[in-house]
């Protein structure tokens, strides 16, 4: 892919992302009353979901090490 094509895609994608996320935030802010009350629990769940593959991998590697010692 030529650099100029990549640059155009990046600019268009960045603009689309910024505008769509701002519009979604505005819409959700008007639709859900007191949405700031739910922000921290939602971010906590997202954080746990993001860390879950790492936690599972660490647990599995620990279990495998225990089985190889026995």
PDB file of N, CA, C, O and CB in Angstrom:
ATOM      1  N   UNK A   1       0.852  -1.168   0.000  1.00  0.00           N
ATOM      2  CA  UNK A   1       0.000   0.000   0.000  1.00  0.00           C
ATOM      3  C   UNK A   1       0.902   1.236   0.000  1.00  0.00           C
ATOM      4  O   UNK A   1       1.890   1.309   0.730  1.00  0.00           O
ATOM      5  CB  UNK A   1      -0.972  -0.005   1.227  1.00  0.00           C
ATOM      6  N   UNK A   2       0.542   2.176  -0.816  1.00  0.00           N
ATOM      7  CA  UNK A   2       1.304   3.414  -0.877  1.00  0.00           C
ATOM      8  C   UNK A   2       1.070   4.231   0.382  1.00  0.00           C
ATOM      9  O   UNK A   2       0.005   4.164   0.995  1.00  0.00           O
ATOM     10  CB  UNK A   2       0.926   4.226  -2.124  1.00  0.00           C
ATOM     11  N   UNK A   3       2.086   5.007   0.759  1.00  0.00           N
ATOM     12  CA  UNK A   3       1.984   5.797   1.981  1.00  0.00           C
ATOM     13  C   UNK A   3       0.847   6.806   1.902  1.00  0.00           C
ATOM     14  O   UNK A   3       0.163   7.030   2.900  1.00  0.00           O
ATOM     15  CB  UNK A   3       3.297   6.515   2.255  1.00  0.00           C
ATOM     16  N   UNK A   4       0.629   7.414   0.754  1.00  0.00           N
ATOM     17  CA  UNK A   4      -0.435   8.412   0.633  1.00  0.00           C
ATOM     18  C   UNK A   4      -1.816   7.784   0.856  1.00  0.00           C
ATOM     19  O   UNK A   4      -2.690   8.407   1.460  1.00  0.00           O
ATOM     20  CB  UNK A   4      -0.378   9.082  -0.749  1.00  0.00           C
ATOM     21  N   UNK A   5      -2.011   6.566   0.375  1.00  0.00           N
ATOM     22  CA  UNK A   5      -3.274   5.865   0.599  1.00  0.00           C
ATOM     23  C   UNK A   5      -3.455   5.551   2.077  1.00  0.00           C
ATOM     24  O   UNK A   5      -4.536   5.746   2.632  1.00  0.00           O
ATOM     25  CB  UNK A   5      -3.331   4.574  -0.231  1.00  0.00           C
ATOM     26  N   UNK A   6      -2.392   5.062   2.715  1.00  0.00           N
ATOM     27  CA  UNK A   6      -2.436   4.775   4.142  1.00  0.00           C
ATOM     28  C   UNK A   6      -2.732   6.035   4.942  1.00  0.00           C
ATOM     29  O   UNK A   6      -3.509   5.990   5.895  1.00  0.00           O
ATOM     30  CB  UNK A   6      -1.119   4.155   4.602  1.00  0.00           C
ATOM     31  N   UNK A   7      -2.130   7.153   4.573  1.00  0.00           N
ATOM     32  CA  UNK A   7      -2.345   8.413   5.262  1.00  0.00           C
ATOM     33  C   UNK A   7      -3.805   8.852   5.166  1.00  0.00           C
ATOM     34  O   UNK A   7      -4.390   9.294   6.155  1.00  0.00           O
ATOM     35  CB  UNK A   7      -1.431   9.490   4.689  1.00  0.00           C
ATOM     36  N   UNK A   8      -4.385   8.732   3.986  1.00  0.00           N
ATOM     37  CA  UNK A   8      -5.795   9.106   3.797  1.00  0.00           C
ATOM     38  C   UNK A   8      -6.690   8.211   4.652  1.00  0.00           C
ATOM     39  O   UNK A   8      -7.608   8.704   5.306  1.00  0.00           O
ATOM     40  CB  UNK A   8      -6.201   9.003   2.296  1.00  0.00           C
ATOM     41  N   UNK A   9      -6.434   6.901   4.654  1.00  0.00           N
ATOM     42  CA  UNK A   9      -7.228   5.984   5.465  1.00  0.00           C
ATOM     43  C   UNK A   9      -7.110   6.317   6.956  1.00  0.00           C
ATOM     44  O   UNK A   9      -8.103   6.278   7.683  1.00  0.00           O
ATOM     45  CB  UNK A   9      -6.787   4.537   5.210  1.00  0.00           C
ATOM     46  N   UNK A  10      -5.909   6.641   7.405  1.00  0.00           N
ATOM     47  CA  UNK A  10      -5.710   6.982   8.810  1.00  0.00           C
ATOM     48  C   UNK A  10      -6.441   8.264   9.188  1.00  0.00           C
ATOM     49  O   UNK A  10      -7.040   8.339  10.260  1.00  0.00           O
ATOM     50  CB  UNK A  10      -4.228   7.124   9.110  1.00  0.00           C
ATOM     51  N   UNK A  11      -6.400   9.258   8.336  1.00  0.00           N
ATOM     52  CA  UNK A  11      -7.078  10.520   8.616  1.00  0.00           C
ATOM     53  C   UNK A  11      -8.588  10.325   8.635  1.00  0.00           C
ATOM     54  O   UNK A  11      -9.265  10.791   9.551  1.00  0.00           O
ATOM     55  CB  UNK A  11      -6.694  11.580   7.578  1.00  0.00           C
ATOM     56  N   UNK A  12      -9.116   9.639   7.629  1.00  0.00           N
ATOM     57  CA  UNK A  12     -10.564   9.404   7.564  1.00  0.00           C
ATOM     58  C   UNK A  12     -11.009   8.544   8.740  1.00  0.00           C
ATOM     59  O   UNK A  12     -12.035   8.834   9.356  1.00  0.00           O
ATOM     60  CB  UNK A  12     -10.951   8.725   6.226  1.00  0.00           C
ATOM     61  N   UNK A  13     -10.267   7.505   9.062  1.00  0.00           N
ATOM     62  CA  UNK A  13     -10.610   6.645  10.187  1.00  0.00           C
ATOM     63  C   UNK A  13     -10.550   7.381  11.515  1.00  0.00           C
ATOM     64  O   UNK A  13     -11.413   7.182  12.370  1.00  0.00           O
ATOM     65  CB  UNK A  13      -9.689   5.455  10.224  1.00  0.00           C
ATOM     66  N   UNK A  14      -9.548   8.223  11.698  1.00  0.00           N
ATOM     67  CA  UNK A  14      -9.438   9.000  12.924  1.00  0.00           C
ATOM     68  C   UNK A  14     -10.582   9.988  13.080  1.00  0.00           C
ATOM     69  O   UNK A  14     -11.129  10.144  14.172  1.00  0.00           O
ATOM     70  CB  UNK A  14      -8.121   9.734  12.955  1.00  0.00           C
ATOM     71  N   UNK A  15     -10.940  10.648  12.001  1.00  0.00           N
ATOM     72  CA  UNK A  15     -12.070  11.580  12.055  1.00  0.00           C
ATOM     73  C   UNK A  15     -13.371  10.846  12.342  1.00  0.00           C
ATOM     74  O   UNK A  15     -14.173  11.291  13.163  1.00  0.00           O
ATOM     75  CB  UNK A  15     -12.187  12.357  10.741  1.00  0.00           C
ATOM     76  N   UNK A  16     -13.580   9.723  11.666  1.00  0.00           N
ATOM     77  CA  UNK A  16     -14.789   8.937  11.903  1.00  0.00           C
ATOM     78  C   UNK A  16     -14.860   8.475  13.356  1.00  0.00           C
ATOM     79  O   UNK A  16     -15.917   8.554  13.981  1.00  0.00           O
ATOM     80  CB  UNK A  16     -14.836   7.725  10.959  1.00  0.00           C
ATOM     81  N   UNK A  17     -13.740   7.995  13.895  1.00  0.00           N
ATOM     82  CA  UNK A  17     -13.709   7.510  15.268  1.00  0.00           C
ATOM     83  C   UNK A  17     -14.027   8.649  16.240  1.00  0.00           C
ATOM     84  O   UNK A  17     -14.854   8.481  17.136  1.00  0.00           O
ATOM     85  CB  UNK A  17     -12.333   6.891  15.593  1.00  0.00           C
ATOM     86  N   UNK A  18     -13.394   9.780  16.076  1.00  0.00           N
ATOM     87  CA  UNK A  18     -13.600  10.901  16.992  1.00  0.00           C
ATOM     88  C   UNK A  18     -15.036  11.406  16.941  1.00  0.00           C
ATOM     89  O   UNK A  18     -15.637  11.666  17.983  1.00  0.00           O
ATOM     90  CB  UNK A  18     -12.637  12.038  16.662  1.00  0.00           C
ATOM     91  N   UNK A  19     -15.587  11.545  15.753  1.00  0.00           N
ATOM     92  CA  UNK A  19     -16.955  12.055  15.616  1.00  0.00           C
ATOM     93  C   UNK A  19     -17.967  11.037  16.123  1.00  0.00           C
ATOM     94  O   UNK A  19     -18.911  11.401  16.825  1.00  0.00           O
ATOM     95  CB  UNK A  19     -17.255  12.410  14.152  1.00  0.00           C
ATOM     96  N   UNK A  20     -17.784   9.763  15.776  1.00  0.00           N
ATOM     97  CA  UNK A  20     -18.753   8.752  16.194  1.00  0.00           C
ATOM     98  C   UNK A  20     -18.724   8.538  17.705  1.00  0.00           C
ATOM     99  O   UNK A  20     -19.778   8.365  18.316  1.00  0.00           O
ATOM    100  CB  UNK A  20     -18.481   7.433  15.476  1.00  0.00           C
ATOM    101  N   UNK A  21     -17.549   8.546  18.319  1.00  0.00           N
ATOM    102  CA  UNK A  21     -17.475   8.357  19.769  1.00  0.00           C
ATOM    103  C   UNK A  21     -18.053   9.559  20.511  1.00  0.00           C
ATOM    104  O   UNK A  21     -18.696   9.393  21.548  1.00  0.00           O
ATOM    105  CB  UNK A  21     -16.022   8.122  20.203  1.00  0.00           C
ATOM    106  N   UNK A  22     -17.836  10.754  19.996  1.00  0.00           N
ATOM    107  CA  UNK A  22     -18.424  11.947  20.617  1.00  0.00           C
ATOM    108  C   UNK A  22     -19.944  11.921  20.501  1.00  0.00           C
ATOM    109  O   UNK A  22     -20.647  12.252  21.456  1.00  0.00           O
ATOM    110  CB  UNK A  22     -17.864  13.229  19.967  1.00  0.00           C
ATOM    111  N   UNK A  23     -20.448  11.534  19.346  1.00  0.00           N
ATOM    112  CA  UNK A  23     -21.897  11.461  19.152  1.00  0.00           C
ATOM    113  C   UNK A  23     -22.505  10.373  20.032  1.00  0.00           C
ATOM    114  O   UNK A  23     -23.573  10.573  20.611  1.00  0.00           O
ATOM    115  CB  UNK A  23     -22.231  11.195  17.671  1.00  0.00           C
ATOM    116  N   UNK A  24     -21.845   9.236  20.140  1.00  0.00           N
ATOM    117  CA  UNK A  24     -22.330   8.159  20.992  1.00  0.00           C
ATOM    118  C   UNK A  24     -22.336   8.581  22.459  1.00  0.00           C
ATOM    119  O   UNK A  24     -23.282   8.284  23.189  1.00  0.00           O
ATOM    120  CB  UNK A  24     -21.472   6.907  20.805  1.00  0.00           C
ATOM    121  N   UNK A  25     -21.288   9.268  22.886  1.00  0.00           N
ATOM    122  CA  UNK A  25     -21.218   9.756  24.256  1.00  0.00           C
ATOM    123  C   UNK A  25     -22.340  10.755  24.534  1.00  0.00           C
ATOM    124  O   UNK A  25     -22.980  10.696  25.584  1.00  0.00           O
ATOM    125  CB  UNK A  25     -19.853  10.401  24.523  1.00  0.00           C
ATOM    126  N   UNK A  26     -22.571  11.646  23.619  1.00  0.00           N
ATOM    127  CA  UNK A  26     -23.646  12.626  23.784  1.00  0.00           C
ATOM    128  C   UNK A  26     -25.002  11.924  23.873  1.00  0.00           C
ATOM    129  O   UNK A  26     -25.819  12.251  24.735  1.00  0.00           O
ATOM    130  CB  UNK A  26     -23.641  13.637  22.616  1.00  0.00           C
ATOM    131  N   UNK A  27     -25.236  10.968  22.988  1.00  0.00           N
ATOM    132  CA  UNK A  27     -26.515  10.259  22.969  1.00  0.00           C
ATOM    133  C   UNK A  27     -26.717   9.449  24.250  1.00  0.00           C
ATOM    134  O   UNK A  27     -27.788   9.492  24.854  1.00  0.00           O
ATOM    135  CB  UNK A  27     -26.594   9.337  21.745  1.00  0.00           C
ATOM    136  N   UNK A  28     -25.675   8.705  24.664  1.00  0.00           N
ATOM    137  CA  UNK A  28     -25.800   7.909  25.881  1.00  0.00           C
ATOM    138  C   UNK A  28     -25.962   8.787  27.112  1.00  0.00           C
ATOM    139  O   UNK A  28     -26.692   8.431  28.038  1.00  0.00           O
ATOM    140  CB  UNK A  28     -24.591   7.009  26.047  1.00  0.00           C
ATOM    141  N   UNK A  29     -25.282   9.938  27.129  1.00  0.00           N
ATOM    142  CA  UNK A  29     -25.415  10.856  28.245  1.00  0.00           C
ATOM    143  C   UNK A  29     -26.817  11.397  28.387  1.00  0.00           C
ATOM    144  O   UNK A  29     -27.275  11.639  29.504  1.00  0.00           O
ATOM    145  CB  UNK A  29     -24.456  11.987  28.093  1.00  0.00           C
ATOM    146  N   UNK A  30     -27.505  11.591  27.283  1.00  0.00           N
ATOM    147  CA  UNK A  30     -28.884  12.076  27.326  1.00  0.00           C
ATOM    148  C   UNK A  30     -29.887  10.950  27.540  1.00  0.00           C
ATOM    149  O   UNK A  30     -30.982  11.194  28.046  1.00  0.00           O
ATOM    150  CB  UNK A  30     -29.214  12.814  26.047  1.00  0.00           C
ATOM    151  N   UNK A  31     -29.541   9.737  27.169  1.00  0.00           N
ATOM    152  CA  UNK A  31     -30.465   8.606  27.264  1.00  0.00           C
ATOM    153  C   UNK A  31     -30.477   7.995  28.660  1.00  0.00           C
ATOM    154  O   UNK A  31     -31.544   7.691  29.193  1.00  0.00           O
ATOM    155  CB  UNK A  31     -30.097   7.543  26.243  1.00  0.00           C
ATOM    156  N   UNK A  32     -29.299   7.814  29.256  1.00  0.00           N
ATOM    157  CA  UNK A  32     -29.181   7.152  30.550  1.00  0.00           C
ATOM    158  C   UNK A  32     -29.006   8.215  31.636  1.00  0.00           C
ATOM    159  O   UNK A  32     -27.993   8.914  31.655  1.00  0.00           O
ATOM    160  CB  UNK A  32     -27.990   6.145  30.557  1.00  0.00           C
ATOM    161  N   UNK A  33     -29.975   8.342  32.535  1.00  0.00           N
ATOM    162  CA  UNK A  33     -29.822   9.328  33.612  1.00  0.00           C
ATOM    163  C   UNK A  33     -28.760   8.887  34.624  1.00  0.00           C
ATOM    164  O   UNK A  33     -28.636   7.697  34.916  1.00  0.00           O
ATOM    165  CB  UNK A  33     -31.168   9.552  34.326  1.00  0.00           C
ATOM    166  N   UNK A  34     -28.014   9.821  35.146  1.00  0.00           N
ATOM    167  CA  UNK A  34     -26.949   9.557  36.124  1.00  0.00           C
ATOM    168  C   UNK A  34     -25.963   8.508  35.628  1.00  0.00           C
ATOM    169  O   UNK A  34     -25.580   7.609  36.377  1.00  0.00           O
ATOM    170  CB  UNK A  34     -27.552   9.104  37.448  1.00  0.00           C
ATOM    171  N   UNK A  35     -25.554   8.618  34.374  1.00  0.00           N
ATOM    172  CA  UNK A  35     -24.647   7.618  33.801  1.00  0.00           C
ATOM    173  C   UNK A  35     -23.275   7.650  34.457  1.00  0.00           C
ATOM    174  O   UNK A  35     -22.554   6.654  34.399  1.00  0.00           O
ATOM    175  CB  UNK A  35     -24.502   7.838  32.303  1.00  0.00           C
ATOM    176  N   UNK A  36     -22.890   8.756  35.078  1.00  0.00           N
ATOM    177  CA  UNK A  36     -21.591   8.809  35.737  1.00  0.00           C
ATOM    178  C   UNK A  36     -21.524   7.874  36.940  1.00  0.00           C
ATOM    179  O   UNK A  36     -20.433   7.499  37.370  1.00  0.00           O
ATOM    180  CB  UNK A  36     -21.286  10.229  36.169  1.00  0.00           C
ATOM    181  N   UNK A  37     -22.661   7.501  37.481  1.00  0.00           N
ATOM    182  CA  UNK A  37     -22.711   6.571  38.609  1.00  0.00           C
ATOM    183  C   UNK A  37     -22.289   5.166  38.179  1.00  0.00           C
ATOM    184  O   UNK A  37     -21.772   4.401  38.993  1.00  0.00           O
ATOM    185  CB  UNK A  37     -24.125   6.538  39.213  1.00  0.00           C
ATOM    186  N   UNK A  38     -22.501   4.826  36.931  1.00  0.00           N
ATOM    187  CA  UNK A  38     -22.190   3.478  36.432  1.00  0.00           C
ATOM    188  C   UNK A  38     -20.794   3.387  35.814  1.00  0.00           C
ATOM    189  O   UNK A  38     -20.367   2.302  35.420  1.00  0.00           O
ATOM    190  CB  UNK A  38     -23.227   3.055  35.404  1.00  0.00           C
ATOM    191  N   UNK A  39     -20.089   4.496  35.725  1.00  0.00           N
ATOM    192  CA  UNK A  39     -18.829   4.527  34.988  1.00  0.00           C
ATOM    193  C   UNK A  39     -17.762   3.638  35.630  1.00  0.00           C
ATOM    194  O   UNK A  39     -17.164   2.815  34.936  1.00  0.00           O
ATOM    195  CB  UNK A  39     -18.318   5.956  34.894  1.00  0.00           C
ATOM    196  N   UNK A  40     -17.513   3.776  36.911  1.00  0.00           N
ATOM    197  CA  UNK A  40     -16.461   2.984  37.550  1.00  0.00           C
ATOM    198  C   UNK A  40     -16.736   1.481  37.534  1.00  0.00           C
ATOM    199  O   UNK A  40     -15.814   0.716  37.254  1.00  0.00           O
ATOM    200  CB  UNK A  40     -16.281   3.440  38.970  1.00  0.00           C
ATOM    201  N   UNK A  41     -17.955   1.017  37.821  1.00  0.00           N
ATOM    202  CA  UNK A  41     -18.178  -0.438  37.707  1.00  0.00           C
ATOM    203  C   UNK A  41     -17.982  -0.963  36.283  1.00  0.00           C
ATOM    204  O   UNK A  41     -17.452  -2.058  36.092  1.00  0.00           O
ATOM    205  CB  UNK A  41     -19.584  -0.783  38.179  1.00  0.00           C
ATOM    206  N   UNK A  42     -18.402  -0.197  35.301  1.00  0.00           N
ATOM    207  CA  UNK A  42     -18.233  -0.626  33.914  1.00  0.00           C
ATOM    208  C   UNK A  42     -16.750  -0.694  33.557  1.00  0.00           C
ATOM    209  O   UNK A  42     -16.307  -1.649  32.919  1.00  0.00           O
ATOM    210  CB  UNK A  42     -18.974   0.330  32.955  1.00  0.00           C
ATOM    211  N   UNK A  43     -15.982   0.318  33.967  1.00  0.00           N
ATOM    212  CA  UNK A  43     -14.548   0.303  33.693  1.00  0.00           C
ATOM    213  C   UNK A  43     -13.853  -0.834  34.437  1.00  0.00           C
ATOM    214  O   UNK A  43     -12.895  -1.414  33.926  1.00  0.00           O
ATOM    215  CB  UNK A  43     -13.921   1.641  34.079  1.00  0.00           C
ATOM    216  N   UNK A  44     -14.326  -1.155  35.635  1.00  0.00           N
ATOM    217  CA  UNK A  44     -13.758  -2.277  36.370  1.00  0.00           C
ATOM    218  C   UNK A  44     -13.985  -3.604  35.665  1.00  0.00           C
ATOM    219  O   UNK A  44     -13.084  -4.440  35.597  1.00  0.00           O
ATOM    220  CB  UNK A  44     -14.343  -2.333  37.756  1.00  0.00           C
ATOM    221  N   UNK A  45     -15.185  -3.796  35.144  1.00  0.00           N
ATOM    222  CA  UNK A  45     -15.491  -5.030  34.406  1.00  0.00           C
ATOM    223  C   UNK A  45     -14.643  -5.113  33.136  1.00  0.00           C
ATOM    224  O   UNK A  45     -14.118  -6.177  32.806  1.00  0.00           O
ATOM    225  CB  UNK A  45     -17.000  -5.095  34.048  1.00  0.00           C
ATOM    226  N   UNK A  46     -14.509  -3.993  32.428  1.00  0.00           N
ATOM    227  CA  UNK A  46     -13.682  -3.979  31.224  1.00  0.00           C
ATOM    228  C   UNK A  46     -12.233  -4.304  31.576  1.00  0.00           C
ATOM    229  O   UNK A  46     -11.573  -5.046  30.848  1.00  0.00           O
ATOM    230  CB  UNK A  46     -13.771  -2.609  30.519  1.00  0.00           C
ATOM    231  N   UNK A  47     -11.736  -3.761  32.676  1.00  0.00           N
ATOM    232  CA  UNK A  47     -10.372  -4.063  33.101  1.00  0.00           C
ATOM    233  C   UNK A  47     -10.175  -5.522  33.434  1.00  0.00           C
ATOM    234  O   UNK A  47      -9.166  -6.117  33.057  1.00  0.00           O
ATOM    235  CB  UNK A  47     -10.006  -3.230  34.288  1.00  0.00           C
ATOM    236  N   UNK A  48     -11.144  -6.116  34.147  1.00  0.00           N
ATOM    237  CA  UNK A  48     -11.048  -7.543  34.462  1.00  0.00           C
ATOM    238  C   UNK A  48     -11.100  -8.407  33.210  1.00  0.00           C
ATOM    239  O   UNK A  48     -10.377  -9.397  33.101  1.00  0.00           O
ATOM    240  CB  UNK A  48     -12.164  -7.947  35.410  1.00  0.00           C
ATOM    241  N   UNK A  49     -11.957  -8.031  32.269  1.00  0.00           N
ATOM    242  CA  UNK A  49     -12.015  -8.786  31.012  1.00  0.00           C
ATOM    243  C   UNK A  49     -10.709  -8.665  30.239  1.00  0.00           C
ATOM    244  O   UNK A  49     -10.278  -9.624  29.599  1.00  0.00           O
ATOM    245  CB  UNK A  49     -13.183  -8.297  30.146  1.00  0.00           C
ATOM    246  N   UNK A  50     -10.080  -7.506  30.290  1.00  0.00           N
ATOM    247  CA  UNK A  50      -8.814  -7.323  29.582  1.00  0.00           C
ATOM    248  C   UNK A  50      -7.696  -8.121  30.231  1.00  0.00           C
ATOM    249  O   UNK A  50      -6.794  -8.597  29.541  1.00  0.00           O
ATOM    250  CB  UNK A  50      -8.439  -5.847  29.538  1.00  0.00           C
ATOM    251  N   UNK A  51      -7.743  -8.274  31.545  1.00  0.00           N
ATOM    252  CA  UNK A  51      -6.694  -9.012  32.247  1.00  0.00           C
ATOM    253  C   UNK A  51      -6.948 -10.516  32.321  1.00  0.00           C
ATOM    254  O   UNK A  51      -6.035 -11.277  32.642  1.00  0.00           O
ATOM    255  CB  UNK A  51      -6.545  -8.468  33.634  1.00  0.00           C
ATOM    256  N   UNK A  52      -8.158 -10.952  32.032  1.00  0.00           N
ATOM    257  CA  UNK A  52      -8.495 -12.364  32.196  1.00  0.00           C
ATOM    258  C   UNK A  52      -7.640 -13.313  31.352  1.00  0.00           C
ATOM    259  O   UNK A  52      -7.277 -14.372  31.865  1.00  0.00           O
ATOM    260  CB  UNK A  52      -9.931 -12.567  31.856  1.00  0.00           C
ATOM    261  N   UNK A  53      -7.295 -13.014  30.105  1.00  0.00           N
ATOM    262  CA  UNK A  53      -6.425 -13.961  29.385  1.00  0.00           C
ATOM    263  C   UNK A  53      -5.055 -14.124  30.044  1.00  0.00           C
ATOM    264  O   UNK A  53      -4.494 -15.220  30.052  1.00  0.00           O
ATOM    265  CB  UNK A  53      -6.240 -13.501  27.946  1.00  0.00           C
ATOM    266  N   UNK A  54      -4.518 -13.033  30.595  1.00  0.00           N
ATOM    267  CA  UNK A  54      -3.228 -13.118  31.273  1.00  0.00           C
ATOM    268  C   UNK A  54      -3.339 -13.955  32.537  1.00  0.00           C
ATOM    269  O   UNK A  54      -2.465 -14.773  32.822  1.00  0.00           O
ATOM    270  CB  UNK A  54      -2.704 -11.719  31.609  1.00  0.00           C
ATOM    271  N   UNK A  55      -4.402 -13.755  33.289  1.00  0.00           N
ATOM    272  CA  UNK A  55      -4.603 -14.518  34.522  1.00  0.00           C
ATOM    273  C   UNK A  55      -4.774 -16.003  34.211  1.00  0.00           C
ATOM    274  O   UNK A  55      -4.194 -16.846  34.894  1.00  0.00           O
ATOM    275  CB  UNK A  55      -5.831 -13.989  35.292  1.00  0.00           C
ATOM    276  N   UNK A  56      -5.552 -16.326  33.201  1.00  0.00           N
ATOM    277  CA  UNK A  56      -5.754 -17.728  32.811  1.00  0.00           C
ATOM    278  C   UNK A  56      -4.438 -18.352  32.380  1.00  0.00           C
ATOM    279  O   UNK A  56      -4.142 -19.490  32.744  1.00  0.00           O
ATOM    280  CB  UNK A  56      -6.792 -17.837  31.675  1.00  0.00           C
ATOM    281  N   UNK A  57      -3.654 -17.624  31.614  1.00  0.00           N
ATOM    282  CA  UNK A  57      -2.370 -18.158  31.148  1.00  0.00           C
ATOM    283  C   UNK A  57      -1.418 -18.410  32.318  1.00  0.00           C
ATOM    284  O   UNK A  57      -0.732 -19.432  32.356  1.00  0.00           O
ATOM    285  CB  UNK A  57      -1.723 -17.193  30.144  1.00  0.00           C
ATOM    286  N   UNK A  58      -1.380 -17.474  33.273  1.00  0.00           N
ATOM    287  CA  UNK A  58      -0.519 -17.672  34.437  1.00  0.00           C
ATOM    288  C   UNK A  58      -0.975 -18.863  35.263  1.00  0.00           C
ATOM    289  O   UNK A  58      -0.145 -19.635  35.742  1.00  0.00           O
ATOM    290  CB  UNK A  58      -0.496 -16.416  35.301  1.00  0.00           C
ATOM    291  N   UNK A  59      -2.275 -19.022  35.435  1.00  0.00           N
ATOM    292  CA  UNK A  59      -2.783 -20.164  36.193  1.00  0.00           C
ATOM    293  C   UNK A  59      -2.471 -21.478  35.487  1.00  0.00           C
ATOM    294  O   UNK A  59      -2.090 -22.456  36.130  1.00  0.00           O
ATOM    295  CB  UNK A  59      -4.290 -20.030  36.407  1.00  0.00           C
ATOM    296  N   UNK A  60      -2.631 -21.501  34.172  1.00  0.00           N
ATOM    297  CA  UNK A  60      -2.338 -22.739  33.430  1.00  0.00           C
ATOM    298  C   UNK A  60      -0.863 -23.089  33.477  1.00  0.00           C
ATOM    299  O   UNK A  60      -0.512 -24.260  33.624  1.00  0.00           O
ATOM    300  CB  UNK A  60      -2.784 -22.606  31.980  1.00  0.00           C
ATOM    301  N   UNK A  61       0.011 -22.093  33.353  1.00  0.00           N
ATOM    302  CA  UNK A  61       1.445 -22.384  33.385  1.00  0.00           C
ATOM    303  C   UNK A  61       1.857 -22.858  34.771  1.00  0.00           C
ATOM    304  O   UNK A  61       2.736 -23.711  34.897  1.00  0.00           O
ATOM    305  CB  UNK A  61       2.264 -21.142  32.980  1.00  0.00           C
ATOM    306  N   UNK A  62       1.225 -22.310  35.825  1.00  0.00           N
ATOM    307  CA  UNK A  62       1.499 -22.784  37.180  1.00  0.00           C
ATOM    308  C   UNK A  62       1.046 -24.204  37.386  1.00  0.00           C
ATOM    309  O   UNK A  62       1.717 -24.979  38.067  1.00  0.00           O
ATOM    310  CB  UNK A  62       0.835 -21.896  38.190  1.00  0.00           C
ATOM    311  N   UNK A  63      -0.089 -24.558  36.805  1.00  0.00           N
ATOM    312  CA  UNK A  63      -0.594 -25.934  36.927  1.00  0.00           C
ATOM    313  C   UNK A  63       0.304 -26.901  36.164  1.00  0.00           C
ATOM    314  O   UNK A  63       0.545 -28.017  36.626  1.00  0.00           O
ATOM    315  CB  UNK A  63      -2.046 -26.031  36.404  1.00  0.00           C
ATOM    316  N   UNK A  64       0.797 -26.488  35.013  1.00  0.00           N
ATOM    317  CA  UNK A  64       1.672 -27.351  34.226  1.00  0.00           C
ATOM    318  C   UNK A  64       2.995 -27.570  34.944  1.00  0.00           C
ATOM    319  O   UNK A  64       3.550 -28.668  34.895  1.00  0.00           O
ATOM    320  CB  UNK A  64       1.916 -26.749  32.837  1.00  0.00           C
ATOM    321  N   UNK A  65       3.504 -26.545  35.608  1.00  0.00           N
ATOM    322  CA  UNK A  65       4.759 -26.699  36.339  1.00  0.00           C
ATOM    323  C   UNK A  65       4.587 -27.659  37.519  1.00  0.00           C
ATOM    324  O   UNK A  65       5.497 -28.428  37.827  1.00  0.00           O
ATOM    325  CB  UNK A  65       5.262 -25.331  36.834  1.00  0.00           C
ATOM    326  N   UNK A  66       3.448 -27.619  38.168  1.00  0.00           N
ATOM    327  CA  UNK A  66       3.195 -28.540  39.280  1.00  0.00           C
ATOM    328  C   UNK A  66       3.139 -29.983  38.797  1.00  0.00           C
ATOM    329  O   UNK A  66       3.640 -30.887  39.466  1.00  0.00           O
ATOM    330  CB  UNK A  66       1.886 -28.175  39.990  1.00  0.00           C
ATOM    331  N   UNK A  67       2.528 -30.199  37.627  1.00  0.00           N
ATOM    332  CA  UNK A  67       2.415 -31.569  37.096  1.00  0.00           C
ATOM    333  C   UNK A  67       3.757 -32.096  36.639  1.00  0.00           C
ATOM    334  O   UNK A  67       3.993 -33.300  36.738  1.00  0.00           O
ATOM    335  CB  UNK A  67       1.423 -31.616  35.935  1.00  0.00           C
ATOM    336  N   UNK A  68       4.645 -31.258  36.146  1.00  0.00           N
ATOM    337  CA  UNK A  68       5.952 -31.736  35.687  1.00  0.00           C
ATOM    338  C   UNK A  68       6.855 -32.052  36.871  1.00  0.00           C
ATOM    339  O   UNK A  68       7.765 -32.869  36.730  1.00  0.00           O
ATOM    340  CB  UNK A  68       6.619 -30.693  34.776  1.00  0.00           C
ATOM    341  N   UNK A  69       6.641 -31.438  38.031  1.00  0.00           N
ATOM    342  CA  UNK A  69       7.448 -31.717  39.222  1.00  0.00           C
ATOM    343  C   UNK A  69       7.073 -33.063  39.852  1.00  0.00           C
ATOM    344  O   UNK A  69       7.913 -33.721  40.466  1.00  0.00           O
ATOM    345  CB  UNK A  69       7.277 -30.592  40.252  1.00  0.00           C
ATOM    346  N   UNK A  70       5.837 -33.458  39.698  1.00  0.00           N
ATOM    347  CA  UNK A  70       5.355 -34.689  40.347  1.00  0.00           C
ATOM    348  C   UNK A  70       5.777 -35.926  39.623  1.00  0.00           C
ATOM    349  O   UNK A  70       5.447 -37.033  40.049  1.00  0.00           O
ATOM    350  CB  UNK A  70       3.866 -34.675  40.455  1.00  0.00           C
TER     351      UNK A  70
END
